[in-house]
Amino acid sequence: MKSAATISAILAIAPVASWAQPQPDADRYAYGPGMMWWGGGWAMIFGPLFMILFFVVLVAAVLPLARWLGGPGAVPTHHSLPGRTPLDILKERFARGEIDKNEFEERRRVLGE
């Protein structure tokens, strides 16, 4: 029975003993001349470039999504050109088939032409 107690005591102390050992790469993260430059500093250029690229991709993804979620009323589809009269607009709507002949005649009469 004495050997079982000895083995359990050794197993209980073994992790603590391994923690006390010095790490072979203890000075790996120490301060020094090559800490952040990685052989001349060329890698430092890519951080800001990737950050700018990330924001460009983010904006390029969000704008179409916002327009899509806004629906068709969010962006005006028909702009009236300068110099167009209400009768010109009425004729265009009739030509596109948005209104029938009776409605066209009635609205033209209301406009006074």
BELQUIPE-V162645 format. One line per field, one symbol per residue. phi: phi as a letter, one per 20 degrees, with the letter a starting at -180 (. if undefined). psi: psi as a letter, one per 40 degrees, with the letter a starting at -180 (. if undefined). A space follows every 50 residues. Layout:
phi = ???
psi = ???
//
This chain:
phi = .fffffffffffegffffffffffdfefdffafdfdelnpnfffffgfff ffffffffffefffffffffnfefdfeddeffneegffffffffffnfce fffffffffffnc
psi = dddddddddddddddddddeiihdfdedfiiidfdeeffeeddedddddd ddddddddddddddddddddadedhhdhhhihehiddddddddddeedia ddddddddddef.
//
